[in-house]
């Protein structure tokens, strides 16, 4: 359980209920139980509209997607507005405002449950608090009361009995142990990147280009000495999509911030020998041959059901075709993309490799943002098993795409080995 301070407009909210982030199955179950109590109350039972909003934002937060709770997201998912709808339509703001009022009314009339659910003004992300353990104190302030000395000795004697001292000692030790564990708990971001950043060798940052995925062998294909400058500038070997370039820049920034040496290369320039020299970060899926050679043996692989359609397929659930994109779709009509994230030891080079690979560039960009953002990487802890930091891993990410711009990524499936 991670406690957090709640601040609004720069000042701490006065709250007798401490806020927390549900990080265990037990805590999430407590929140869901409280949600069910609220949804069956008169304030929400008779209003499908407001009940749907509250259930959606709570479920999304418990699934680790709270950062994606924007006005447009709620409008699309709950009120079935088109992805590019005009947000001057105040349906979401009005509904969330009403949810906020009804929650306040619910807690004025009900004290059931060990958890409180609130929605702060100006936010669409629900806040979870522990309920007060005791009823409200009497507002009358009593004057000083004289306690006889004999009574004082009786109270002191009562609290100094051996069994109470032992219980108190156990409680203190447990609290200290929990504090030590919390302080020592590794940050998912640091744990993920440690094998790359701790290597003595420079990191190869390898980005896909238009020459990738054309069936040619990975590696330097060479350029003809007779190419004109114009032909060189427009050649497939030298052309990188701007979204892939921005993703590459994020990884380069991470290396620089960590004081790590790195080298840049396109998938056409990089050779097998380059990948044998040290760790690598591969950007791109269908346009990066070095990525494509890693994927076929993994649980989550890539298929081409039709010439224009690309699907990420789960070998454990092959009937699922949800993670699919049709390249014949107008790009402004694309509303979802999916990506593979890998961190594994390449069986051919024996070097650690990290992959950010979307079905389209939107997914690649979202994967790059996910991997370079410490707050986003915290979501990994909810999926990762004990000792995951020393394991290989493959993640499937999804991202909402609105008029050619991808949003934050969410983990939809994971494999560790």
N, C-alpha and C positions, 0 to 999 in steps of 0.2 A: 504494500500500500504506500503510495506517495502522497504526502500532504502538500498542499499548496496554499499560498496566500492569495487572496482575491482582491484585485485592485480595479477600480473604475474611475476614469478621469484623473488618474494619478494619485488617488488616496485609497487607503485600505478600507474595505467595507466593514462596518460594525456588524459582527456576526458572532453569536454565541455557539453556533454549530460549526465545527471545524470542517473545511473543505478537503476532499480527497479525490484522487484519480483511481478508479477501479483497475487494479493490475493483476488480480487473481481471479480464478473462476468463482470462488466463494463470494468475493466482493461484487462481481458482475451479476451473480445470481441474486444477491440482496437488492441490487438496484432494479433488476427486472421484477422482482416480487413487489417492490414499492410501486413501480410503474403500473403493474396490474391492478393494485389497490386504487391507484389514482384513476385509471381508465374506467373502472367500474363504479366510480363515485358519480353522484348526480351532476357534478360540474362538467364531466366529460362523456358520461355514458350516453347522453342524449344528443351529442354533437359529434358526428363522424368526422367532420372537417377538422376540428381542433384536436380530437383524439388522434387522427392520422398524423398531424404535424408533430405532436408530442412524441408519439411512438417512433416516428421516423428519425427525429434528431437524437433521441436516446439510443436507439438501436445502432445508428451510425457511429455515435461516440463510443459505445461499448465495443464496436468492431474495429476501433482504431482509426476511423475516418472522420473524426470530429473537425479536423482542419479543413475538410472539404465542405463544411456546412455554410455555404454562402446563400444569399437570397436567390440567385439563379438556380442553384442546385435544388433547393426546396421547391421552387416553382416548377421545375421540370419533373422531378421525381414524385412529388405529392399532388400538385395541381395539374400535372400533365400539360404544362405549357411547352411550346416548341423551344429548342435550345437557344434560339436567338431572339426570344420574345423581349419586348420592350419592358424594362423593369420600372418604368413609370407606373405600370400596373402594380398597385400597392397590395395585391392579394396576400403576398407572403408577409409583408410588414404588419398588415392588419391582423392576420391570423396569429402570428407569433406574439403580438401585443396582447391579444385576447387570451392566448395560452398562459402568458405571464400572469395576467390578472386572475385567471381561474385557479392557477397553482397557489397563488397567495390566499385566495378564498378557501381552497381546500385545506391548507395548513392552519387557517384560523379556526376551522370547524372540526379538524381531525388531528389526532396525535398518534395515529397508528403507524407502525413501521419504524425501523431503526435508521432509515435513510431519508433524507429530504432531497427533492429534485427541484431545481430552480433554473430560470432562464434570466440572466442579467440584462438590464436595459442596454440596447446597442449591440447585443450579441445574439447569435442563433445557436450557440453551443451550450448545451445544458451543463449546469454545475451540480455536483453531488456533495452533500454534507452529511456527516453523522448527526443523528437526532440527539437532543439533549438527554442525558441520562436521568435527570431529576426534573420535577415540575418547577414552574416559576417560583422564585423565592417570595416570601411575604414582604410587601412594600413597606410595612411599618418597621421602623428602626428602633429596636429595644434599647433601653438605657443600660449602663453597666450593671452587672449582677455580681454580687459578692458570693464567692464559692468558699465554703468552709474548708479549712486546711485538711481535715480528715477526708473530705470528699475528694480533694485534689490528690491526696496520696492514694486513694482508692482507684481513681482513674489512671494515674501513672502506673500503679501496680498492675492494673488490668492490661495495659498496652505493652508492658515489659515482660509478659509471660513468655516462656521459651518458644511455644508453638507460634506465637505472633512474630517474634523476632525471626524465627526460621522462615516463615512465610514472606516477611518483608525482605529478607535477604535473597530469597529465591526470585522475588519480583524484580529486585534491583539488578541481579545478575542477568535475568532474562532481557530486561530493557537494554542493558549494556551490550549484551550479545547481539540483539537486534540492531543496535546502532552501529556496531562494528561491521556486521554483515552488510548493512546499507551503505556504509562508507567504502567498503571493499568491493561492492558489486560493480563489475565492469560496465562501462558505457557501451551500448551496442555499436555505436559508430566506431569507437576506438578498437573494439574487439574485431569488428569486420575488417578494418584496414591494417591491423597490426602485421599480418603476414606480408603485406606488400611494403609497408613503410619500414619494417625492420630489416628488410633485405639489404645487403651491402651493395648489390648491383643496381645500376640505374634502371628505372622503370620505362618500358616501351609503351608509349601511347599510340595506338594504331587505329586509324579511323577509316571507315568504309568510303568508297567512291563509286562513280558511275561504272567503272570497269568491274566492280565486284558483282558476284552472282551471275556472271555470264557463262559459267561453265569452264572457264580457263583455270589452270592451276594457280593457286595462291603464290604470291611472290613477285618479284620484279619482272615485269614483262618487257621492260626496255622501251625506249622511244627511238623512232627512226631519226637518224642524223639529218635526213632531208626535210624534216618537218619545218614549216615556216613558223614564225613566232605566233601568228594568228592560230595556226593549227595546234600548236603546243598549248596555248591558253585554253582552247576549247576541247582538248582531248579528254577522253573519259578517265584516263589515268590521273589527270590533274584536277578533276572536278569533284568537289565535295559539297553536299547540301549544307545550307547555312545552319539548319538545326543541328546537324551532326557536328559542324564546326563549333557551335556554341557549347555543345555537350563536351567536346574535346577540351575547350577552354576551361570548363568547370573542373575537369580532372587535372589539367595543368595547374590551375590555381590552387587546388588541394595539395598537389606535390610541392609547389613553391612555399605554401604556408607551413608545410611540414618539414621544410628544409631538405626535401628529397630530390636527388638528381633524376632527370627524365629525358627521354628522346622522343621526337615526334616522327611519325611516318604514316603514309597512306597504306592501305592494305596491299596495293600494288608494289610499293617500295619495300615493305617488310619481307624478310626472308625467314625460312625455318631456323637458320643459324641465329638470327636476331632474337627469335623467341626462346632459343636455348640459353641465351646469355643471362637472363634474369626475368623477373616478373613482368607481366604485361597487362595492360588495360585495353580491351577491344571495344570499339564503338561501332554499332551497327549490326544488323542481322543479315538481311537479304543482299546487302551491298558490301559485305565483308566476308571474304572467303575463309579467313582464319576463324571467324565465329562459326560459320556453317559447318566446318569440319568437326567442331566439338559437339554439336547438338544431337546428331543422329542417335548416339548411344545413351542419351539421358532419358529420364522419365518424361520430362516435358520436351517434346520435339516439335519440328515444323513440317507441315505437309502442304501440298498444293492440290486441293480437291478439284480445282479447275484452273485454266490458264491465268485468270485474273484474281483468284481467291487464294489467300494464305491463312492457314490455321495453325495455332499452337495446340497440339494434341497431348492429352494426358494418357499415357499408356495404361494407367490404372483405371481410367474411365474413358475409354475410346469413343463412346457414344456422344460425349460432350463436344459440341461444335460451337460453343458460345464464343470462344476466344478466336474470332475470325474477322478478317477484313477483306472486302472486295475492292481491288484497285481500280475498277471501272467506275466507282462511286465518285461523283463530283466532290472535290476535296472540302468544299464548304459545307457539304452535307454529312461529313464524317462526324459522329458524335462520341465514338469510343475508340480507343486503341489499347493494345496489349503489348507487353514487353517481357522478355526473359532477362533475369539478372543471375549471373553465375559468379561464384567464387570457388575455385577448385584448383587442384593440382592437375595440370595438363599431363595426361598419361604418356604423351609423345615426347615432351620436353622436360618433364619432371620439375617444371617451374609453376609458381602460383600465377593464376590468371583471373582477372575480373572482367566481366562482360556486361555491357549495357546495350541491349538489343531489342528495339521495338519492331513490331510488324511494319509500321511506318515510322517516319522520322518523329512523329508526335510522341509515340511510345518511347523511342530512344531518348528524346529530350526529357520526358517525365522520369525515366529511369535514372538519367544522369543527375537530375535535381534530387531525387530520392537518395542516391548514394553519397551525395556531397552535403547533405543537410542533416545536422546532428538531431534536430527535433523530429524530422521525418523518420530517421533510422531507429528511433525509439520503438516504433511499431514492430520492429523485428523481434523484440523480446517476447511478444505475445505468441509468436509462432515457433520460436526456436526451442529445441529441447536442451536439457542439461548438457553442458560441455560442447555446445554448438560452435564455439569460437575456434575449436580445433578440427572442425568437420568441413567437408565440402558441402556446398549448398546450391540449390537452384530455386529461384523464386519466379512466380508469375505475377506480374503487376497489371493493373488496369488503370486507365486514366480517362476522364471525361475530356472531350474535345469540343470546343465551341468556336465555330467560324475560324478554323485553322490555328487554334491556340489550345495547347494541352494544359490540364489542371494538375493538381497534386496526384501522385500515384498511390494506389492502395494495393496491399498484398492480397491476392485471391487464392493462392496455393503455394505450397513450399515443400521441398524435399531436402533432407539432410542425410549425409552418409559418411 
